[in-house]
Amino acid sequence: MAEPKFVPKPGQVDYTNIRYAPVINVVVEHEGRVLLVQRSPDMHLYPSYWNGVSGFLDDAHSIEEKTTQELFEEIGVAAKQIRSIERGSVILQEAPKYNKTWLVVPVLARIDTMEFKLDWEAITARWFAPSEVHKLQLWPGFEQVLGQFLSVL
């Protein structure tokens, strides 16, 4: 499915043409394994790259609320299936190809299930041991996000 045109909801910021964009990048963990999603080849940003669950911080929701929302939208994980949400330290990631600087809030979300249901943004997803992810074509900077949580995985 092609990426739909973004239409902001009331109170939502459209970061399409804004240089600095705040986002969350969520490392989803269950029993020591991490769930990575492979983005659709039709996505405008980083097509076919592997990543955690991510989303723009484009409204008034808290990091925890946005994490819960993105987990439900992108992988079908309900709030009751989330055991914990932990924030990492903000990372600045330059993306000259897209004329962006991402202000990334790394998040670790521990969930109670290995089941997931993908939305249109991803073509596949898999559970990996943390030591396996370096073999993938990762979203630039995702290793830095993951690195903030490796000691607790």
Sequence and secondary structure as in RCSB ss.txt:
>XXXX:A:sequence
MAEPKFVPKPGQVDYTNIRYAPVINVVVEHEGRVLLVQRSPDMHLYPSYWNGVSGFLDDAHSIEEKTTQELFEEI
GVAAKQIRSIERGSVILQEAPKYNKTWLVVPVLARIDTMEFKLDWEAITARWFAPSEVHKLQLWPGFEQVLGQFL
SVL
>XXXX:A:secstr
         TT    TT SEEEEEEEEEEETTEEEEEEE TT SSSTT EE EEEE  SS  HHHHHHHHHHHHH
   GGGEEEEEE   EEEEEGGGTEEEEEEEEEEEES S     TTEEEEEEE GGGGGGS B TTHHHHHHTTG
GG 
